[in-house]
Amino acid sequence: MLDPRELYELTGDVPTLESPILIQALTGFVDAGSAIQLSREHLLEKLESRVLARFDVDQLLDYRSRRPPMVFVEDHWESYEEPSLALHLMHDEIGTAFLMLAGPEPDVQWERFIASVTGLIDQFGVRLTVGLNAIPMAVPHTRPVSVTAHATDRELLGDRESWLQRVQVPASVGNLLEYRLGQNGHDAMGYAAHVPHYLAQTTYPAASELLLDSVSASTGLALPTGALREAAAAVREEVDTQVADDEQATRLVQSLEQQYDAFLRGREGNLLAGNTGNLPTADELGAELERFLAEQSKDTEN
C-alpha cells in the first residue's frame, strides 16, 4: 500500500489535544433527509472551527459519478462548488475541543483512506470515534425520530435496544472505518437516524437534531441543536398541513402509525414487516405518501 499520509496535508500548527472525540460525517451513499450533511453544516456554522488536515480529493473521488455543480450566468461560468474532504478542529459550546471528519465519502482507495484516518486518530490521541448516518425506514413522521446505535464494544451503547437483527447491506466508508477501528483496538460507534422513507428525499432536520443529541449523550459534548429543533417544527407543520388536506394521505399515515405502534408493543418482530390484518404494507404506504408529497411540492413550485 502506498503511504496513507500522502492522501492529506496538515494545515498550520498541529495542536496538542487531550483525548478528543472524533465525529465522522461522510456523505455519498445513504443520507436520508440529508441529515448527515445538515448536521455537519450546522456544526460548522454554529461552532468555532479550523481545518487541521485537508485530503486530496483528486485521488479519492470519481468526478464522473458525482459531478460537482457549476453555475453559468449569461455568457460565463460564475462559480464552481469545489468538493472538500477535511479534518476540522472544533470547540463545543463550553469550549471542549473535538474533531470532525467532514466531506464526501471517497469513491476509491478505501483501505488507504481508512489507514490515513487511523493514523490521524493515533496522532491526535482520539479516544472515541462517532459516525453519523441516516437511513430511510417505514416510520411515520408523527412519531418521535429514533436511531439505530452500533459500536465496537457493546458497553459503549449503554441500555440502548436494537431495532434490527441480522441484515446485509452495501458497505460504506464510514461503516468500514468503524469496523477497522474495532479490529485495531480503537473504540468507535455510530448512530443511524430513522427517516420516514416518504420524506427521505427532503431535508429532515428532526433527524439531524437527534443525531447530535445522541452524540452529546454518549460523549458529553455540548452540541447546539436549537436551530435544528425550530426547523424540525416548521417541517413537521408543513407536512402535517399537506397530509391533512388529503383524506387518502391521512389514512396512509394512520396505517403507518398503527404498524409503528404495534411494533413498539412487541406485536411485530420487525418494523419493516408486511401486512397486519388488512393494512397495506409499509412500502406501499411509503410509496403512496412519497407520490402525494411530491405532487404537493410541484403544486407549490408552480
C-alpha positions in Angstrom: 0.0 0.0 0.0 1.2 3.5 -0.8 1.9 5.7 2.2 -1.5 6.7 3.5 0.0 10.0 4.8 0.3 11.2 1.2 -3.5 11.4 1.0 -3.7 14.5 3.1 -1.7 17.5 4.2 -1.7 19.1 7.6 -2.5 22.8 7.7 -0.9 25.2 10.1 0.3 24.3 13.6 -0.5 20.9 15.0 -2.2 21.3 18.4 -1.8 19.1 21.4 -5.2 17.6 22.3 -6.4 15.7 25.4 -8.1 12.5 24.1 -10.6 14.2 21.9 -13.8 12.8 20.3 -13.9 12.4 16.6 -17.2 12.9 14.8 -17.3 11.2 11.4 -19.7 12.8 9.0 -19.1 11.5 5.5 -21.8 11.6 2.8 -22.3 10.0 -0.6 -24.0 6.6 -0.2 -27.1 7.0 2.0 -28.1 10.2 3.7 -31.8 10.1 4.2 -33.3 13.5 4.8 -29.8 15.0 4.2 -29.4 14.5 7.9 -25.6 14.0 7.9 -25.0 16.9 5.6 -27.3 19.2 7.6 -25.6 18.1 10.9 -22.1 18.9 9.8 -23.1 22.2 8.1 -24.9 23.2 11.3 -21.9 22.4 13.5 -19.5 24.3 11.1 -21.9 27.3 11.1 -22.5 27.4 14.9 -19.2 26.4 16.4 -15.6 27.7 16.2 -13.5 25.6 13.9 -10.5 25.4 11.7 -9.1 22.8 9.2 -6.4 20.6 10.6 -5.9 18.3 7.6 -7.1 18.5 4.1 -7.5 15.4 1.9 -6.5 15.3 -1.8 -10.0 14.7 -3.3 -8.5 14.3 -6.8 -7.1 10.9 -5.5 -10.3 9.9 -3.8 -13.4 11.0 -5.8 -14.8 9.8 -9.1 -16.0 13.1 -10.6 -17.9 11.3 -13.3 -20.2 9.6 -10.9 -20.6 12.7 -8.6 -20.1 15.8 -10.7 -19.7 19.0 -8.6 -22.1 21.7 -9.6 -21.1 24.8 -11.6 -23.2 27.9 -12.2 -23.4 29.5 -15.7 -24.6 33.1 -15.9 -25.5 34.6 -19.4 -22.0 34.3 -21.0 -19.6 33.0 -18.4 -19.0 30.4 -15.7 -19.6 32.2 -12.4 -18.8 29.6 -9.8 -17.7 26.0 -9.1 -18.6 24.1 -5.9 -15.2 22.6 -5.1 -15.5 19.4 -3.1 -13.7 19.4 0.2 -12.8 16.5 2.5 -11.2 17.7 5.7 -10.5 17.1 9.3 -11.7 20.0 11.4 -10.7 21.1 14.9 -13.8 22.3 16.6 -14.9 23.5 20.1 -18.3 22.8 21.6 -20.5 25.4 23.4 -18.4 25.1 26.6 -15.1 25.2 24.8 -14.3 21.4 24.7 -12.1 20.6 21.7 -13.2 17.8 19.4 -12.5 16.7 15.8 -14.9 16.3 12.8 -14.1 14.5 9.6 -16.4 16.0 7.0 -16.9 15.8 3.3 -17.9 13.4 0.5 -17.3 9.6 1.0 -14.3 8.5 -1.1 -15.1 6.5 -4.2 -11.8 4.8 -4.4 -8.8 3.8 -2.2 -11.0 2.9 0.8 -8.4 1.0 2.8 -5.7 3.5 2.2 -8.1 6.3 3.2 -9.1 4.4 6.4 -5.4 3.9 7.2 -4.8 7.6 6.8 -7.7 8.4 9.1 -6.5 5.8 11.6 -3.1 7.4 11.6 -4.6 10.8 12.4 -6.6 9.2 15.2 -3.4 7.9 16.6 -1.6 11.2 16.1 -4.2 13.2 18.0 -5.0 10.6 20.6 -8.7 10.2 19.7 -10.5 8.2 22.5 -13.7 7.6 20.6 -14.9 8.0 17.0 -18.7 8.5 16.5 -20.2 8.1 13.0 -23.3 9.8 11.7 -25.8 8.1 9.4 -29.4 8.4 8.3 -31.5 5.7 6.7 -35.0 5.5 5.3 -37.3 3.5 7.4 -41.0 2.6 7.4 -41.8 5.0 10.2 -44.4 7.8 10.3 -43.4 11.5 10.7 -45.9 11.8 13.5 -43.8 9.7 15.9 -40.5 10.7 17.6 -37.4 10.1 15.4 -35.5 7.0 16.6 -31.9 5.7 15.9 -30.1 2.5 15.5 -26.9 2.6 17.6 -23.9 0.3 17.0 -20.4 0.1 18.4 -17.1 -1.9 18.5 -17.8 -2.5 22.2 -21.3 -3.3 23.5 -20.7 -1.3 26.7 -20.5 1.9 24.6 -24.2 1.5 23.8 -25.4 1.5 27.4 -29.0 0.3 27.6 -30.0 1.1 24.0 -32.0 -1.7 22.4 -31.5 -2.8 18.8 -34.1 -2.1 16.1 -32.6 -4.7 13.7 -31.4 -8.3 13.9 -29.1 -9.6 11.1 -29.1 -7.7 7.8 -26.7 -7.5 4.9 -26.2 -4.0 3.4 -23.8 -2.5 0.9 -20.7 -1.2 2.6 -19.8 2.5 3.2 -16.5 4.1 4.1 -17.9 5.3 7.4 -19.1 1.9 8.5 -16.0 0.2 7.3 -13.9 2.7 9.3 -15.8 1.8 12.4 -15.2 -1.9 11.7 -11.5 -1.5 11.0 -11.1 0.7 14.1 -12.6 -2.1 16.2 -10.3 -4.6 14.7 -7.3 -2.4 15.7 -8.4 -1.9 19.3 -10.0 1.6 18.9 -13.3 2.5 20.4 -15.8 3.5 17.8 -19.6 3.8 17.5 -22.3 5.2 15.2 -25.8 6.4 15.1 -28.2 5.9 12.2 -31.3 8.1 12.4 -34.5 6.6 11.0 -36.1 8.9 8.5 -39.7 8.4 7.2 -38.9 6.9 3.8 -41.5 9.0 2.1 -39.5 12.1 3.3 -36.1 10.6 2.6 -35.5 12.9 -0.4 -36.3 16.1 1.5 -34.4 17.9 4.2 -35.4 16.4 7.6 -33.9 18.4 10.4 -35.5 16.3 13.1 -33.1 13.5 12.2 -30.1 15.9 12.5 -31.3 17.1 15.8 -31.5 13.5 17.2 -28.1 12.6 15.7 -26.4 15.5 17.5 -28.3 14.9 20.7 -27.2 11.2 20.6 -23.6 12.2 20.2 -23.9 14.6 23.1 -25.5 11.9 25.3 -22.7 9.4 24.6 -19.7 11.8 24.6 -20.6 14.7 26.9 -20.0 17.2 24.1 -22.3 20.3 24.3 -23.5 20.5 20.7 -26.1 23.1 19.6 -29.5 21.9 18.4 -31.8 24.8 19.0 -32.0 25.9 15.3 -32.5 22.4 14.2 -35.3 21.9 16.6 -37.0 25.1 15.2 -36.5 23.9 11.7 -37.9 20.4 12.5 -41.0 22.0 14.0 -41.5 24.0 10.8 -41.1 20.9 8.6 -43.5 18.9 10.8 -46.1 21.7 10.4 -45.7 21.8 6.7 -46.0 18.0 6.2 -49.0 17.9 8.6 -50.7 20.5 6.6 -50.2 18.7 3.3 -51.3 15.4 4.7 -54.4 16.9 6.4 -55.6 18.3 3.1 -55.9 14.9 1.6 -58.1 12.1 3.1 -56.2 9.3 1.4 -52.8 10.6 2.7 -54.3 10.9 6.2 -55.4 7.2 6.1 -51.9 6.2 4.9 -50.2 8.0 7.8 -52.6 6.5 10.2 -51.8 3.0 8.9 -48.1 3.6 9.3 -48.8 4.8 12.9 -50.7 1.5 13.6 -47.8 -0.6 12.3 -45.3 1.5 14.2 -47.2 1.4 17.5 -47.7 -2.4 17.1 -44.0 -2.8 16.7 -43.3 -0.9 19.9 -45.9 -3.0 21.7 -43.9 -6.1 20.7 -46.5 -7.5 18.4 -44.2 -7.5 15.4 -40.5 -8.6 15.4 -39.5 -6.3 12.5 -40.5 -2.7 11.8 -40.3 -3.5 8.0 -42.7 -6.4 8.2 -45.6 -6.8 5.9 -49.3 -6.6 6.5 -51.1 -6.5 9.8 -54.6 -7.6 9.1 -55.9 -5.7 6.1 -53.3 -2.9 6.4 -51.2 -2.2 3.2 -47.5 -2.9 3.5 -45.1 -0.2 4.8 -43.5 0.0 1.3 -46.9 0.6 -0.3 -47.8 3.2 2.2 -44.4 5.0 1.8 -44.6 4.9 -2.0 -48.1 6.4 -1.9 -47.1 9.1 0.6 -44.0 9.9 -1.4 -46.1 10.3 -4.5 -48.6 12.6 -2.7 -46.0 14.8 -1.2 -44.1 15.1 -4.5 -47.3 16.3 -6.2 -47.8 18.8 -3.4 -44.3 20.2 -3.9 -44.8 20.6 -7.6 -48.1 22.5 -7.0 -46.2 24.8 -4.6 -43.5 25.4 -7.1 -46.0 26.3 -9.8 
